Amino acid sequence: VGRHHCFLVVVGGGLTGLSTALHVQESHSGARVLLLEAGHIGAGASGRAGGIIVNHAAVPGSQEDTDYLYRMIDELDLDCGLRRLKAPSSGALHEYANPLLNPLRLTRSVARRCLEAGVHVHEISPVESIANDGGLIVCGRDYQVHCNFVVLAVDAYAHAFGLFSEELQVTAETCVAVRLHASARPSIPWNYYEETGDAGKYVWGRRLDERRFLFGGGEEILAESDGIEPRPDPEVIRKLARHLPELASAVPLSLWNGLISSFVDGEGRFRQVVDPRIWFVGGYDGYGLAAAVRAGVQIAKLLEH
Ligand SMILES: Cc1cc2nc3c(=O)[nH]c(=O)nc-3n(C[C@H](O)[C@H](O)[C@H](O)COP(=O)(O)OP(=O)(O)OC[C@H]3O[C@@H](n4cnc5c(N)ncnc54)[C@H](O)[C@@H]3O)c2cc1C
């Protein structure tokens, strides 16, 4: 990547970062916007999520978030397989019929719109630190970028930058997607959640569609500034299979182990950290796809002033 100067550096290529980059690029025509992703686009929660679009009563702005997401999918012709499902009426544990989409396809599709709009997107470019010599400098192993603003859209991994004055609420999460045997399909609940009895630990499951089930578990922890490594919970499959024995022999399709952050100050979205030119955007828990997309619009408006 080398040495550069730009208006905005967005750190993180999930939905928050991509939506931020796209909206800032559109509202600041001609400005140089750079997005740096440690791995590949959608490598984090945005590419791994259940894809359930929820209007969550306890989450401020949730209705506006989902309305905006549907409009953006339509207007930008985003490829994400959005569809509405009928909930099964089989006496499952918690039934609902929320709209469902493929989160990785959505994320990649927003990335394509970013490239078309002129955003400079770099994968395999982990940001290691943010320095301040009067101007802001975003540093990686083989690059330095001078910029006017930084948006940290790295979700729970923001703690690694040591910019927060207090601990960030974080969950270490392991999840596995499995293919459902035809014989198991009628008895598997649509939506499943249970606290395991160990403090702060839980397991959950969600139907992705008729043939696939996503299940996982997590542990609430506090991220300290010296960093934490996510630990896969080796017990997660056994714990879930205790309640859903049909899944014990299901074929795994993918596994993810990582961190997600919770709401900060009771509400996600934005906060300036340490320096008024550095924004943290994120912290949406398990209802974050629509919130992440709309946060990008909101931060773009803030940067206009
Ligand atoms: C298992 C699971 C299921 C979920 N299910 C749902 C659901 O059904 N519905 C829903 O609405 N929400 C769901 N969510 C929540 C939703 O996925 C997230 O809230 C949302 O995707 C967060 O987007 P983000 O862009 O902020 O974070 P992420 O998608 O995690 O993006 C952060 C990016 O930052 C990158 N990064 C980290 N550190 C650095 C660095 N130093 N330098 C550069 N890049 C870096 C990461 O590689 C990652 O790509 C789920 C989350 C999980 C984990």
The ligand as an SDF file (V2000), in Angstrom:
LIG
                    3D

 53 58  0  0  0  0  0  0  0  0999 V2000
  -22.6640  -15.8410   14.7160 C   0  0  0  0  0  0  0  0  0  0  0  0
  -23.3670  -14.5130   14.4970 C   0  0  0  0  0  0  0  0  0  0  0  0
  -24.6850  -14.5020   14.0870 C   0  0  0  0  0  0  0  0  0  0  0  0
  -25.3180  -13.2670   13.8730 C   0  0  0  0  0  0  0  0  0  0  0  0
  -26.5990  -13.2690   13.3980 N   0  0  0  0  0  0  0  0  0  0  0  0
  -27.1880  -12.0870   13.0800 C   0  0  0  0  0  0  0  0  0  0  0  0
  -28.4800  -12.0780   12.4680 C   0  0  0  0  0  0  0  0  0  0  0  0
  -29.0740  -13.1280   12.2020 O   0  0  0  0  0  0  0  0  0  0  0  0
  -29.0330  -10.8650   12.1790 N   0  0  0  0  0  0  0  0  0  0  0  0
  -28.3950   -9.6740   12.4270 C   0  0  0  0  0  0  0  0  0  0  0  0
  -28.9510   -8.6130   12.1290 O   0  0  0  0  0  0  0  0  0  0  0  0
  -27.1660   -9.6720   13.0010 N   0  0  0  0  0  0  0  0  0  0  0  0
  -26.5450  -10.8310   13.3110 C   0  0  0  0  0  0  0  0  0  0  0  0
  -25.2910  -10.8340   13.8620 N   0  0  0  0  0  0  0  0  0  0  0  0
  -24.6580   -9.5370   14.1510 C   0  0  0  0  0  0  0  0  0  0  0  0
  -24.0550   -8.8990   12.8990 C   0  0  0  0  0  0  0  0  0  0  0  0
  -23.3910   -9.8860   12.1240 O   0  0  0  0  0  0  0  0  0  0  0  0
  -23.0420   -7.8330   13.3210 C   0  0  0  0  0  0  0  0  0  0  0  0
  -23.6130   -6.9430   14.2630 O   0  0  0  0  0  0  0  0  0  0  0  0
  -22.5710   -6.9930   12.1250 C   0  0  0  0  0  0  0  0  0  0  0  0
  -22.2460   -7.8310   11.0320 O   0  0  0  0  0  0  0  0  0  0  0  0
  -21.3570   -6.1840   12.5410 C   0  0  0  0  0  0  0  0  0  0  0  0
  -20.7790   -5.6470   11.3770 O   0  0  0  0  0  0  0  0  0  0  0  0
  -19.3980   -4.8880   11.5050 P   0  0  0  0  0  0  0  0  0  0  0  0
  -19.0240   -4.4390   10.1420 O   0  0  0  0  0  0  0  0  0  0  0  0
  -19.4940   -3.8460   12.5770 O   0  0  0  0  0  0  0  0  0  0  0  0
  -18.3670   -5.9790   12.0500 O   0  0  0  0  0  0  0  0  0  0  0  0
  -17.6330   -7.1670   11.2520 P   0  0  0  0  0  0  0  0  0  0  0  0
  -18.4620   -7.7420   10.1860 O   0  0  0  0  0  0  0  0  0  0  0  0
  -17.0810   -8.0850   12.2980 O   0  0  0  0  0  0  0  0  0  0  0  0
  -16.4400   -6.4180   10.5160 O   0  0  0  0  0  0  0  0  0  0  0  0
  -15.2780   -6.0140   11.1850 C   0  0  0  0  0  0  0  0  0  0  0  0
  -14.1170   -6.2450   10.2270 C   0  0  0  0  0  0  0  0  0  0  0  0
  -12.9700   -5.6450   10.7810 O   0  0  0  0  0  0  0  0  0  0  0  0
  -11.8540   -6.4320   10.4130 C   0  0  0  0  0  0  0  0  0  0  0  0
  -10.7490   -6.0950   11.3030 N   0  0  0  0  0  0  0  0  0  0  0  0
  -10.5980   -6.4030   12.6100 C   0  0  0  0  0  0  0  0  0  0  0  0
   -9.4380   -5.8980   13.0730 N   0  0  0  0  0  0  0  0  0  0  0  0
   -8.8540   -5.2230   12.0290 C   0  0  0  0  0  0  0  0  0  0  0  0
   -7.6400   -4.4840   11.8800 C   0  0  0  0  0  0  0  0  0  0  0  0
   -6.7810   -4.3230   12.8910 N   0  0  0  0  0  0  0  0  0  0  0  0
   -7.3490   -3.9410   10.6690 N   0  0  0  0  0  0  0  0  0  0  0  0
   -8.2100   -4.0810    9.6220 C   0  0  0  0  0  0  0  0  0  0  0  0
   -9.3770   -4.7840    9.7180 N   0  0  0  0  0  0  0  0  0  0  0  0
   -9.6900   -5.3400   10.9060 C   0  0  0  0  0  0  0  0  0  0  0  0
  -12.3610   -7.8550   10.5590 C   0  0  0  0  0  0  0  0  0  0  0  0
  -11.5670   -8.7600    9.8120 O   0  0  0  0  0  0  0  0  0  0  0  0
  -13.7910   -7.7300   10.0370 C   0  0  0  0  0  0  0  0  0  0  0  0
  -13.8980   -8.0510    8.6500 O   0  0  0  0  0  0  0  0  0  0  0  0
  -24.6240  -12.0380   14.1050 C   0  0  0  0  0  0  0  0  0  0  0  0
  -23.2920  -12.0700   14.5320 C   0  0  0  0  0  0  0  0  0  0  0  0
  -22.6640  -13.2960   14.7230 C   0  0  0  0  0  0  0  0  0  0  0  0
  -21.2250  -13.3020   15.1570 C   0  0  0  0  0  0  0  0  0  0  0  0
  1  2  1  0
  2  3  1  0
  2 52  2  0
  3  4  2  0
  4  5  1  0
  4 50  1  0
  5  6  2  0
  6  7  1  0
  6 13  1  0
  7  8  2  0
  7  9  1  0
  9 10  1  0
 10 11  2  0
 10 12  1  0
 12 13  2  0
 13 14  1  0
 14 15  1  0
 14 50  1  0
 15 16  1  0
 16 17  1  0
 16 18  1  0
 18 19  1  0
 18 20  1  0
 20 21  1  0
 20 22  1  0
 22 23  1  0
 23 24  1  0
 24 25  2  0
 24 26  1  0
 24 27  1  0
 27 28  1  0
 28 29  2  0
 28 30  1  0
 28 31  1  0
 31 32  1  0
 32 33  1  0
 33 34  1  0
 33 48  1  0
 34 35  1  0
 35 36  1  0
 35 46  1  0
 36 37  1  0
 36 45  1  0
 37 38  2  0
 38 39  1  0
 39 40  1  0
 39 45  2  0
 40 41  1  0
 40 42  2  0
 42 43  1  0
 43 44  2  0
 44 45  1  0
 46 47  1  0
 46 48  1  0
 48 49  1  0
 50 51  2  0
 51 52  1  0
 52 53  1  0
M  END
$$$$
